[in-house]
């Protein structure tokens, strides 16, 4: 049966081409993402290996109980004193120990000008360290000039210097937490073997200057070189025994592996994201596969009847169809994997041309191959099961019929199952929205998936009366061509419904995302309408320096500045996000949506909905343990939005728990009567001297920035969903092509009685356009409805307004009609070009 299946595919591959393309597109999406993330992992793995290549042992802060996810490129607090370095150096087996310190700052380009632009303030990070002078510690080799000998000297990596516009002897400016510091460029270094820094800038200064900038002469790590012949792991264990609590010693090799594993864990989420979208695309493709194999089975009824007549069993026929599906899956997945790899290779070249070398060698990973074949085979075989079962029921008597005919099974069972699933989905959504359960978005999401399947099954029932209703209108507009198109849709409701359903799912997802993002924009607008702040201050490079806020507060016309800090504490042994505000001024600048007002905090704490769900309530006591101390606080109010911080405390408590916590956002309120535009220019000029990377945005500008980000998110998701839409349109074309083949004799008879080629083409196009518009309209109704349900389910996260994206819906409708015409071009052309006599003599 396998040989028969392969011969069947080879004998008439045209009928399976578009099905193969549909599967290949979905597989290509997953393969491309796996390839890119694998190359990205390889690039950063090489970076981490080179960072720790020469250092035998790293002494650093131990991963703490707070569960912080450390940024491998961010500067950390000083935790080692000079005496700790001496103690480590005295351990047996240690040849030398060097205290390392990273400076929080950004190397500015030679032509840098403050722009108040978030994008200009961002970019690749700067890695600034104290200079050891030992390549094994610095992981950098001096290739030109000399190392920093005095506190006003600095060295840069060999790629960053020309990129930023510097040459030896130039003055280099660095924006730090204490202001802009200037240095003379005295040397160029190469990091590792190839200076592969993934786009970052590497710089070194003297130990004394780095301590002065950080405001602390301690070190955040100690680099250890072991004696020749000593075992690095044994030395690390010996160092561990004399280290302060909360620190550790780890070999350079193990540290590189740990950093790579942490980075790969982040990349796994991208892979999962890609698999989800690939599954969506392949789920849409499943409708094409079902239609294709159903039509193929119908067209081969006589063939199967003859096979049954010569002794082939129904089971063997079923196996043969599934083997054909497997052959298609293997070929399609292979094509998809190759296309995905080539696409990833091309994209990596473009990305590196724009942002520098961030990828390792772009190779095809084994997981891309495995997932490609698994996804392709799973979807194709599952979709072919029902047509295969139908083929196995064909009797030998079917061989005696003159032409292939599809058994017209009633839609009763399909309607019953579809109605039951639709009702079950609606019930699950209602339970999630109105029964007051925790995490309502879970039953809403499950109900949405069930509802989609149910509506898909009911689509045929909706399409039958629609065809009747449209017949009169189409006849009036297109005369007999419209009438024939409506009759064709009505004659094969299953086929037409499955074709429309594929497009319905793609459009439904687009409409859902559009509804959600438009509602998110409304949320942003509402939040900005409820604030009295004149400006928002934030930094694209991290926390806002305290000195910058002092500059702002010292300017004429500024009434006050209120800030928000974030940190992590332990509550009952669990890591808990804590927000720090000034209760007296916070709500004078912004509506935080809490009960009662923050000025009623009274030294206690406010909790968010996730804390309420965990069983805490107003009046309870919270025992919080932070990096700097502990505090027992009474819950005095509730913060009503989820997703920001779980516990809110005042500044005094924040310092007691966290010490100098990072400030992530500040708001500026001006005196009455001060012109905001003039004040903005004044403040930016004041900040430009020492803090040129800070951004000062008015509420309107900040709202516009947030909406641009939301639009970008919509664009990325829409692009990912584009594969599903392309597959859906291929489904329309595929169904029409196979339908044209099935209706060859009918088209020949129409031509014989005088119907012109133009009318045949128009009939096919009308049929395609009706299915496309039907799928689009049904998809928009479902998408908007489910999007509204999702917004309603996320009420705890601040969503209060459901916004319908009317402009997008109108665009989708117009695009669907055009796409329907485009998808029908080749089937219509093929139908119109048929030879009349050959078509009439066609034997199915």
ZAVOGU-338489 format. One record per residue (C-alpha): x, y, z negated. Coordinates in steps of 0.25 Angstrom, whole numbers, plus 5000, padded with zeros to 4 digits. Each point is the difference from the previous one (the first is absolute). Last residue first. Layout:
BEGIN
XYZ...
This chain:
BEGIN
494450495054499849945014500250135009499349995013499350134998501350074996500749945012498950055009500050144994501550024999500350074986500650145000498950064992500149904989501550024999499950155000498949994989500949914991501250095003499350134996499149954989501050034989500150145005498550025000499949954986501250094996499350125005498749974992500849964988500850135001498750085000499549934988501350014992500150155003498650024994500449924988501350084998499250135000499049954991501049964989498949974989500550064987499649934987500350094988500449964986501349935001500850024987500749874998498949954991499050025012500849905008498749915002499350125006501150025010500049855004498550005002500150135009501049925008499149885001498950095005500950085010500649875005498749925001499350115008501350035008500149865004498649985004500250135009501349945006499549865002498850065007500850105008501049895005498949905003499250105008501350055007500349865004498749975006500050135007501349975006499649875005498850055007500850125006500949915006498949915006499350135005501350055007500149875007498750015006498749924997499549955013499349864998501449935002500750094990499049964989500249855004501550014999499950074986499149884996501049905005501150074993499350014987500949914992501250075006499450144997499749954986501549964998500450145005499050074992500449934987501450035002499850155003499250014987501049924993501150085005499250124994500049934987501549975000500350155003499150044988500749904991501450055005499650144997499749974986501550024997499950145007498750034992500849974987501150095004499150115005499150004988501350014991500550115008498650074999500149984985501450064999499550125008498850014991501050014988500850115007498850085003499549994986501450054995499950115010498750044995500449984985501250095003501349935001501450034994501049895004501349984993501249975009500750144998500149994985501250094996499950135009498749965008499249994987499950164999499750015015499049904999499350074988500050135007499549945013498949934992499750134992499850085013499049895005499349994987499750154998500050034985498750064995499849904988501349944996500549885007499849854997501149915004499849855000501149894997500149865005500949884998500750054987501049884996500049984985501150054991499849924987499049895003499249984988500350124991500050095013498749955005499450024986500450145000499550025014498649954998499549865003499349935011499949855001499749915012500650105010499550025014499249895006498750014993499350134999499150034987501150044990499349974987500150074986500650004986500749865000500850014987501549995001501149924994501350045005501449935003501350055004501050045011499849895011498549994996499149924991498650034999499049964989498650045004498950024990498649995003499050124999499650015014500049865007501049895003499549865006500949985012498850065009500250134992501549995002499749995015499050115000501150104995500450044985500250134993501050014989500150074986500750134996498750075000499549965014498950104999500850105009499949885011498550035002499149894995499849925008500950005013500050045014501450065002499550135005501250095002500750134995499250034988499949854998501549984997500250134992499749964985500249855002501450015005500149875008500749874999499549875008500349864994500149885009499949874991501049885000499449904991500549954986498850054993500250145006501450025006500350135006500350055015500150145005499450125007500050154998499050105004500350155000499350134996500650145005499550134994499650145004501050025011499950155005501550034997500949885001500649934988499049895000500549965014501450004996499749924988499349905008501249985009500949984988499149894995500349925013498949945007500149855001500349935014500650045013498750055006499850104989498750064995499450134997498550035002499650145001498850094997499449914990498550024996499649865004498649945003500050035015501449925001499349884994498850005009500950025013500849884996498849914998499450055013501349965007499849864993498649995005500650035014501049894997499049904996499050035011501249995011500549874994498649945000499750055014501349945005499749874993498649995006500650045014500949885000498949914994498950045010501049985012500049854996498550004997499750055014500749885006499349914990498750065003500149995015500449864999498949964991499050085007500249945013498750025009499850144993501350065004499849955014498650055001500550144995501050005011499049965011499150114996501150105000500449965014498550005005499950154996501150064994499350114991498649955000500449855000501050034988498950074993499049895002501049894997500550064988498949964991500049865005501549994998499950064986499049904997501049895003501250084994499550004986499849854999501449985006500650104990499449924988501349915000500950125000499150074989500249884991501550005002500150154997499149984988501049904994501250095002499250124994499549914988501549974997500450145000498850054992500249884990501550054998499750155001499250004987501249984992499349984987498549985001498950114999498949925007499850115011501250005010500649864999498649934998499550085012501249965009499849854995498550015004500350065013501049895003499049894996498950065009500950005012500549864997498649954999499650075013501149955008499849864995498550015004500350075013501049905004499149884997498850065007500850055013499549895008500949915008500050035015500949895005501050075009499949955015501049955009499649975014499349895008499849914988500449865001501250014991499150054989499549864999501349964994499650084987500650124995500050004984501550015000500150135007499150064990500949964989501250065008499250135002499850004985501549974996500650105010500050124990500749914990501149965010500350145005500050064986500949904993500949985012500350155002500250034985500949884998500850025012500350144997500149984985501149905003500850085010499950134992500449924988501249945007500650145003500250065014501350084999500250154999501450014994499850104988499150125000500250144994501050065010499650145002498650075000499650045014500949905008499849904990498550005001500149995015500949885000499249934989498750025009500749945012500449884992498749994992499350005014500949895005499749914988498550025001500049975015500849874997499149964988498850035008500449925012500349884992498750024992499350005013500649885006499849924986498650054999499649975014500649864998499249984987498750055006500249895011500349904989498750054994499249975013500749865001499749964986498550035002500049925013500749894993498950004989498950005010500649875006500649995014499449875006499950035015498750074999500550094988501150055009498950025011499250084990501250084996500250045015498650035002499950104988501350075004499450135002499249994986501349964993500850115006498950104996500049954986501550005000500150145004498950064991500649934988501450055004499550145002499350004987501349954993500750125006499350094990500549914989501450005007500050164999499549994985501049894997501150095006499650124992500149914987501349945004500650145002499550054986500649874994501350035007500050144995499849954986501149905002500950125003499950054985500449864995501250005010500550134994500049944986500749875005501050095007500350074987500149874992500949945011500950124999500050004985500449855000501250025009500450124991500049924988499150044989500250074986498850054992499450114993498850024991500849984987501450055000501149915007501049914992499449865003499650045015501550025003500349864997498949955009500550095011501449954999499549865001499250035012501250075007500949884997501550054999501049965010500550145002499550104989498650055001499550135006498950074992499150115004499250064989498650065001499250134997501250074994500050114989500650145002498550065000499550125006499949935014500750125007501150014989500249855000500149995016501050124999500949934989500049865008500450075013499250005012499549895010499050005011499249905008498850045009498949905003499649955014500149854997501450024994500849915010501450074999500549885008501049924991499550054986499750154999501050085008500550134994500350145005500850104992500150154994498750065002500050124991498850004990498850094997498949974990498550045002499249994987499949934987499349885005500949995013500050065014501349975006500850105009501349975007501050105003500949965012501449964999499849875007498850015010498650014997498750015009499149904992500249895011501450035001500249984985499049894998500749905009501450004994499549994986500250134991501150054991499950114990500850114993499650114990500449914988501449985004500749875006498949965009500649895010500850035011499950035015499649895010499749854998499749994985499449864998498749984993499449904991500350104989500549894990500849915009500450135008500750054987500050155000498950004989499250125006498750034993498849975008499050075010499149915008499150095009498649955004499549995014498950105003499150104993500150154998499850025015498749915000499550084988500250135006500250134992501150035010501350034992501150015010501149905003501050035010501249924993499049894996499749984985500649894992498849964991500149984985499949914988501549964996500449864998501049964990500949894999500949964988501249925005500649874994501349945003500749865000498949934992500349864996499950024985499250114996500750134997499550085013498649974995500350074987500750125006498750025009499149994988500950114993499850095012498549994997499049925008498550035002500050115010498650015007499849955014500250065014499149945011500549915011499649864994498750064997499649934987498749934998499750034986499549874993499950074986500749884994501350055005501049955011501350014993500850145002501349975006501449935000500349955014501149895002500949975011499950135008500649995014498749955007499050074991499650115010500449925012499149884996498850114997500250065014500149865007498749964993499450145004500249965015499649864999498750044993499750105011500349895010499149914993498950114999500150025015499949865004498949974990499350125006500249965014499549864998498750044993499650105011500549905011499149894994498850095002500450045014500349855004498649954996499350105009501049985011499749854999498550025001500350105012500749895007499149884997499150005012501250035009500749874995499249915009500849875003501150034990499050014988499349875005501349935002500450034986498749954995500149875008501449974995499550024986498849915002
